[in-house]
Amino acid sequence: MKQNLQLKLSQQLALTPQLQQAIRLLQLSTVELNQEIEEAVRDNPLLELQDTNDSPTTQDSHSNEESSSHSDELNETSLDNNLDSAWDTHYSKSSSSNERDDDFFSIEDKPSLIDHLKEQLRLIPLSEKDGQIISQLIANINDSGYLDISLEEIQAQFPHEAEIEIEEIKVCVKLLQTLDPVGIGAANLSECLLLQLHQLYTTHPVYGLAVSICQNYLALLGNRDYLKLKKALKINDVQLKQAIQLITQLNPKPAEHFFQQDTRYIIPDVIVKKYNKKWVVQLNPQVLPRLKINQLYANLLQNNEGHSSLTTQLQEARWLIKNIQQRFDTILKVSQAIVDEQQDFFEFGEVSMKPMILKEIADLVGLHESTISRVTTQKFMFSPKGIFELKYFFSSHVSTDQGGTASSTSIRALIKQLINEENPKKPLSDNQISDILNERGIVVARRTVAKYRESMQIYPASQRKII
């Protein structure tokens, strides 16, 4: 075998640690960024968080202009600002943290379902054995409030020597089902609704009819097969409508309130406001970290240059502050480009959303598509139209008969609008919606209408019909 030695010349892009950090920070959400900053402050003595009481409490238009103009300097490597100063020398804060509506951000401390039920049981005289059985029943209630396991399975959860009988469990189930919320402890949906009818609506004019539907015809009701319901029950439209109105007042998940997850509020990264007849973007001051160089350590380092580890940490601290500033500059720049392209959306809503792809914004701001993707993921915009993730404004193109395009978002909005305005007794089919859109110059197939409708969790025409 003959061996040859060959030289090959190639180019590779080596990412510096500073650039790697900048890319990583750009894709973090606000929560993740704050966690990153807390960890950095904990690990690097040259970093500290600025006391918010020391920061200014007003923001004038001049500071907004500085923020906007600074976003045009993303590619410059020189530092125009003194990174040893507080973060708010780069961005001023628009309002004092004391003015924040703490009630909006607080989460109500609600009692658990177990606590709620046991509080009621304290008012009922129970034997020790019955108390143990009911406690075990409560422990097996699911998030919807159902006791969806068999009595035999409940019995098997007790030690054999406890001598718990099935009949004793049945009695305790009946007692449990008298507690609030009404419908608790039911084995299934039918029993849950019946418990509520029996306890709350026995004097209602269509009580008996509602009971019959809940006992025997829930499947027909769920499928909105009103013709079969009327035939099976031998009733007219008025009677069926009254029974349905009563049943819809019942709660199919009586314990849901107790198992709802804590509300998590989205804090937007940018805020959109109308200024001089144009929609403009500014950074939300609440998300700007108050990060600065620890001057005590920095001064010690200046007086004694022999601490190589501190010198490295000082450089890392400056990199972090610069990269965080650049992160917000990029978010601001991209957000403003999005708003500039979608001015009609902020004026007229979803029906005026323009089709837009990442490349269009990338070309406008002079950044790569991958950067735009990072910037628009888990970053949120507050506007008079609501709070939106930045990626919401990007949607696919659908052709029109005039050679133009419409966004899939605007088409969804049109479909929703048509359905909201339809005659509930004669709801529009997907074919009819497709025809209406085609008449308006938007070429959309029936299956596309169905896909968009399902994505908005809207029922088909057969299930939207109201008698």
C-alpha positions in Angstrom: 0.0 0.0 0.0 1.4 3.4 -1.0 1.0 6.2 1.5 0.8 9.9 0.4 1.0 13.0 2.5 -1.4 15.7 1.3 -2.1 19.2 2.6 -5.6 20.5 2.7 -6.5 24.1 3.3 -9.9 24.8 4.9 -11.6 27.7 6.7 -13.5 27.3 10.0 -15.4 29.8 12.1 -14.3 29.7 15.7 -16.8 31.2 18.1 -15.2 33.1 20.9 -16.5 32.6 24.5 -18.0 36.1 24.3 -19.8 35.4 21.1 -21.1 32.0 22.4 -22.4 33.8 25.5 -24.1 36.5 23.3 -25.9 33.8 21.3 -27.0 31.9 24.4 -28.3 35.0 26.1 -30.3 35.9 23.0 -32.3 32.7 23.1 -33.2 32.8 26.8 -36.6 33.9 28.1 -36.9 36.7 30.6 -37.2 34.2 33.5 -34.2 32.2 32.2 -32.1 35.4 31.8 -32.9 36.4 35.4 -31.8 33.0 36.6 -28.6 33.3 34.6 -27.9 36.8 36.1 -28.5 35.5 39.7 -26.1 32.7 39.1 -23.5 35.1 37.6 -23.8 37.5 40.6 -23.4 34.6 43.0 -20.3 33.3 41.2 -18.6 36.5 40.3 -17.7 39.0 43.0 -17.2 41.7 40.4 -20.9 41.8 39.6 -23.7 43.1 41.7 -27.4 44.1 41.3 -28.2 47.8 41.5 -30.6 48.8 44.3 -33.8 49.9 42.6 -34.2 52.7 45.1 -31.1 54.4 43.6 -32.4 54.4 40.1 -34.4 57.2 38.5 -38.2 56.9 38.4 -39.0 58.7 35.1 -38.3 58.2 31.5 -38.5 61.0 29.0 -38.6 60.8 25.2 -34.9 61.6 25.0 -34.0 58.3 26.8 -36.3 56.4 24.4 -34.5 57.9 21.5 -31.1 56.9 23.0 -32.4 53.3 23.3 -33.6 53.2 19.7 -30.5 54.8 18.3 -28.3 52.5 20.2 -29.9 49.5 18.6 -28.4 50.6 15.3 -24.9 50.0 16.7 -25.1 46.3 17.2 -22.2 45.4 15.1 -19.8 47.8 16.7 -17.2 46.2 19.0 -16.2 49.3 20.9 -18.0 50.1 24.2 -19.5 53.6 24.1 -20.8 53.4 27.6 -19.0 53.0 30.9 -19.7 49.4 31.8 -18.5 50.0 35.3 -21.6 52.1 36.0 -25.1 51.0 36.8 -27.3 49.3 34.2 -29.7 52.2 34.3 -27.1 54.6 32.8 -27.9 52.7 29.5 -31.6 52.4 30.0 -33.6 54.5 32.4 -36.6 53.2 34.2 -40.1 54.5 33.4 -41.7 53.9 36.7 -40.8 53.2 40.3 -41.0 49.6 41.4 -43.2 50.9 44.3 -45.9 51.8 41.8 -46.3 48.2 40.6 -49.7 46.7 41.1 -48.7 44.0 43.6 -52.3 42.6 43.6 -51.9 41.8 39.9 -48.8 39.7 40.4 -50.0 38.0 43.6 -51.5 34.5 43.6 -54.4 33.8 45.8 -53.8 31.2 48.5 -56.7 28.9 48.1 -57.6 25.9 50.3 -57.1 22.5 48.8 -60.0 20.2 48.0 -59.0 17.9 50.8 -59.0 20.7 53.3 -62.3 22.0 52.0 -64.0 18.6 52.4 -62.4 17.8 55.8 -63.6 21.1 57.1 -67.2 20.1 56.3 -66.7 16.7 57.8 -65.8 18.2 61.2 -69.4 19.3 61.5 -70.7 15.7 61.0 -70.5 13.2 63.8 -68.6 10.2 62.4 -67.3 7.0 63.9 -63.6 6.5 63.8 -64.1 3.8 61.1 -66.3 5.9 58.9 -63.8 8.8 59.3 -61.0 6.5 58.0 -63.1 5.3 55.1 -64.1 8.8 54.0 -60.5 10.0 54.3 -59.5 7.2 52.0 -62.2 8.1 49.5 -61.1 11.7 49.5 -57.6 10.7 48.8 -58.8 8.9 45.7 -60.8 11.7 44.1 -59.3 12.9 40.8 -58.7 16.4 39.6 -62.2 16.6 38.2 -63.8 15.6 41.4 -64.7 12.0 40.4 -64.2 8.8 42.4 -63.3 6.8 39.4 -62.1 3.6 41.0 -64.2 0.7 42.1 -65.3 0.1 45.7 -63.4 -3.1 45.7 -60.2 -1.2 44.9 -60.9 1.2 47.8 -61.5 -1.8 50.1 -58.1 -3.3 49.0 -56.3 -0.2 50.1 -57.1 -1.0 53.8 -55.3 -3.7 55.7 -57.3 -7.0 56.0 -57.5 -6.7 59.8 -59.4 -3.4 59.4 -62.4 -5.5 58.3 -63.9 -2.8 56.0 -67.0 -4.0 54.2 -68.2 -2.9 50.7 -71.6 -1.8 52.2 -69.7 0.5 54.7 -67.8 2.0 51.8 -71.1 2.6 49.9 -72.6 4.4 52.9 -69.5 6.7 53.1 -69.6 7.4 49.4 -73.2 8.6 49.8 -72.2 10.8 52.6 -69.2 12.2 50.6 -71.6 13.0 47.8 -73.6 15.3 50.0 -70.7 17.7 50.5 -69.7 20.8 48.6 -68.9 21.1 45.7 -72.1 19.5 44.6 -71.3 16.5 42.4 -68.2 15.5 44.2 -67.4 11.8 44.5 -69.4 10.7 41.4 -68.2 7.7 39.6 -68.8 9.2 36.1 -70.2 12.2 34.3 -73.8 10.9 34.3 -73.8 10.4 38.1 -72.1 13.8 38.6 -74.8 15.7 36.7 -77.6 13.6 38.4 -76.2 14.5 41.8 -76.4 18.2 40.9 -79.9 17.9 39.5 -81.2 16.0 42.6 -79.7 18.5 45.0 -80.3 21.8 43.3 -83.1 21.5 40.7 -85.8 19.2 41.8 -88.5 21.9 41.4 -87.4 22.9 37.9 -90.1 22.5 35.3 -87.9 20.2 33.1 -86.1 18.4 36.0 -87.5 15.0 35.0 -86.6 15.4 31.4 -83.0 16.6 32.3 -82.7 13.5 34.6 -83.7 11.2 31.8 -81.2 12.7 29.4 -78.4 12.5 31.9 -79.3 8.9 32.7 -79.7 7.5 29.3 -78.9 9.9 26.4 -75.7 11.8 27.2 -74.0 10.4 24.1 -76.8 11.8 21.8 -76.6 15.1 23.6 -72.8 15.2 23.2 -73.1 14.5 19.5 -75.9 17.1 19.2 -78.1 14.6 17.6 -81.3 16.5 18.5 -83.6 14.6 16.1 -82.9 11.3 17.8 -83.2 12.9 21.2 -86.6 14.3 20.4 -87.7 11.0 19.0 -86.5 9.0 21.9 -88.0 11.3 24.5 -91.1 12.1 22.5 -90.7 15.9 23.1 -90.7 19.0 21.0 -88.0 21.6 20.3 -89.1 23.9 23.1 -88.9 21.2 25.7 -85.5 20.0 24.5 -84.1 23.5 24.5 -85.3 24.0 28.1 -83.7 20.7 29.2 -80.4 21.5 27.5 -80.3 25.0 29.1 -80.7 23.4 32.5 -78.0 20.7 31.9 -75.6 23.4 30.6 -75.9 25.1 34.0 -74.4 22.0 35.7 -70.7 21.6 36.3 -69.1 18.5 34.7 -65.9 19.0 36.7 -66.9 20.1 40.2 -63.4 20.0 41.7 -61.6 21.7 38.8 -61.5 25.0 40.7 -59.3 23.4 43.4 -56.9 21.8 41.0 -56.3 24.8 38.7 -52.7 25.5 38.3 -51.4 28.8 39.7 -51.8 31.6 37.2 -48.5 32.6 35.7 -48.3 36.1 34.4 -46.3 36.9 31.3 -44.1 39.9 31.7 -43.6 41.4 28.2 -40.2 42.3 26.9 -41.4 45.2 24.8 -44.4 47.6 24.8 -46.1 49.0 21.7 -47.6 52.4 21.9 -49.0 54.8 19.3 -47.0 58.0 19.0 -47.5 60.7 16.3 -49.9 58.4 14.4 -47.3 55.6 14.2 -46.9 52.4 16.3 -43.6 52.4 18.1 -41.8 50.0 20.4 -40.0 50.6 23.7 -38.4 48.2 26.1 -40.3 47.2 29.2 -38.3 48.7 32.0 -39.5 46.0 34.4 -37.5 43.3 32.6 -34.2 45.3 32.4 -31.7 43.8 34.9 -30.1 46.3 37.3 -26.6 44.8 36.8 -23.3 46.7 37.4 -19.7 46.2 38.3 -18.9 46.0 42.0 -16.8 49.2 42.4 -15.2 48.1 45.6 -13.6 45.1 44.0 -12.9 47.1 40.8 -11.0 49.8 42.8 -9.0 47.1 44.7 -8.1 45.6 41.4 -6.9 49.0 40.1 -4.7 49.5 43.1 -3.3 46.0 43.0 -2.9 44.5 39.5 -1.5 41.2 40.7 -4.8 39.4 41.0 -5.1 37.6 37.7 -8.3 35.7 38.8 -10.0 39.0 39.6 -8.8 40.5 36.4 -10.4 37.6 34.5 -13.7 37.9 36.5 -13.7 41.7 35.7 -13.5 41.0 32.0 -16.2 38.3 32.3 -18.4 40.8 34.1 -18.0 43.4 31.4 -18.7 40.8 28.7 -21.9 39.8 30.5 -23.1 43.4 30.9 -22.3 44.2 27.3 -24.0 41.0 25.9 -27.1 41.6 28.0 -27.3 45.2 26.6 -26.8 43.8 23.1 -29.6 41.3 23.8 -32.1 44.0 24.6 -30.9 46.2 21.7 -31.5 43.3 19.3 -35.0 42.5 20.8 -35.9 46.2 20.4 -34.6 46.5 16.9 -36.4 43.3 15.7 -39.6 44.2 17.5 -39.7 47.6 15.9 -39.1 46.0 12.5 -42.0 43.6 13.1 -44.3 46.5 14.2 -43.3 48.6 11.2 -44.3 45.7 8.9 -47.6 45.0 10.8 -48.9 48.5 11.3 -52.3 47.5 9.9 -52.6 44.7 12.5 -52.3 47.1 15.4 -54.9 49.4 13.8 -57.5 46.8 12.6 -56.7 43.5 14.2 -56.0 39.9 13.0 -57.9 40.3 9.8 -55.2 42.8 8.6 -52.2 40.6 9.5 -49.7 40.6 6.6 -48.0 37.4 5.6 -44.4 37.5 6.9 -41.4 35.2 7.2 -38.2 35.3 9.2 -36.1 36.2 6.2 -38.0 39.5 5.6 -37.2 40.8 9.1 -33.7 39.4 8.9 -33.1 41.4 5.7 -34.6 44.6 7.2 -32.4 44.6 10.3 -29.3 43.0 8.8 -29.2 39.9 10.9 -29.3 36.2 10.1 -32.6 34.2 10.1 -31.3 32.1 13.0 -30.8 35.2 15.1 -34.4 36.4 14.3 -35.6 32.9 15.3 -33.9 33.2 18.7 -35.1 36.7 19.3 -38.7 35.9 18.6 -38.9 32.8 20.7 -40.2 33.2 24.3 -40.1 37.0 23.9 -43.4 38.8 24.4 -44.9 42.1 23.2 -47.6 44.1 25.0 -50.0 46.1 22.9 -53.5 47.4 23.0 -54.5 44.3 21.0 -53.1 42.0 23.7 -49.9 40.2 24.6 -48.2 38.2 21.8 -45.1 36.2 21.5 -43.0 37.8 18.8 -43.1 34.7 16.6 -46.9 35.1 16.5 -46.5 37.8 13.8 -44.9 35.3 11.3 -47.3 33.3 9.3 -47.5 31.4 6.0 -48.7 32.9 2.7 -52.0 32.0 1.0 -52.6 33.1 -2.6 -55.4 35.4 -3.7 -57.0 35.4 -7.1 -55.4 38.8 -7.9 -51.9 37.4 -7.6 -51.4 38.7 -4.0 -51.1 36.9 -0.7 -52.9 36.7 2.6 -51.5 35.5 5.9 -52.9 32.3 7.5 -53.5 34.3 10.6 -55.8 36.8 8.8 -57.6 33.9 7.2 -58.2 32.2 10.6 -59.6 35.5 11.8 -61.9 35.7 8.8 -63.1 32.1 9.4 -63.8 32.9 13.0 -65.6 36.1 12.1 -67.8 34.3 9.6 -68.7 31.6 12.2 -69.5 34.3 14.8 -71.8 36.0 12.4 -73.6 32.9 11.1 -77.2 31.9 11.8 -76.9 29.4 14.7 -79.8 27.5 13.3 -78.1 27.1 10.0 -74.3 27.2 10.7 -71.9 27.4 7.8 -70.3 24.3 6.5 -66.6 24.2 5.7 -67.5 24.1 2.0 -69.7 27.2 2.4 -66.9 29.1 4.2 -64.5 28.1 1.5 -66.9 29.5 -1.1 -67.3 32.8 0.7 -63.5 33.2 1.0 -63.1 32.4 -2.7 -65.7 35.0 -3.5 -63.6 37.5 -1.6 -60.6 36.6 -3.6 -58.9 34.3 -1.1 -58.3 30.8 -2.6 -58.7 28.3 0.3 -59.7 24.7 -0.1 -62.3 23.1 2.1 -59.8 20.9 3.9 -57.7 24.0 4.7 -60.8 25.7 6.2 -61.3 22.5 8.3 -57.7 22.5 9.4 -57.8 26.2 10.5 -61.2 25.8 12.2 -59.9 22.8 14.2 -56.8 24.7 15.2 -59.1 27.3 16.8 -61.0 24.5 18.5 -64.3 25.4 16.7 -66.8 22.6 16.2 -68.0 21.6 12.8 -71.3 22.9 11.5 -73.2 19.8 12.7 -72.2 20.4 16.3 -72.6 24.2 16.2 -76.3 24.0 15.4 -78.6 25.4 18.0 -82.2 24.4 18.0 
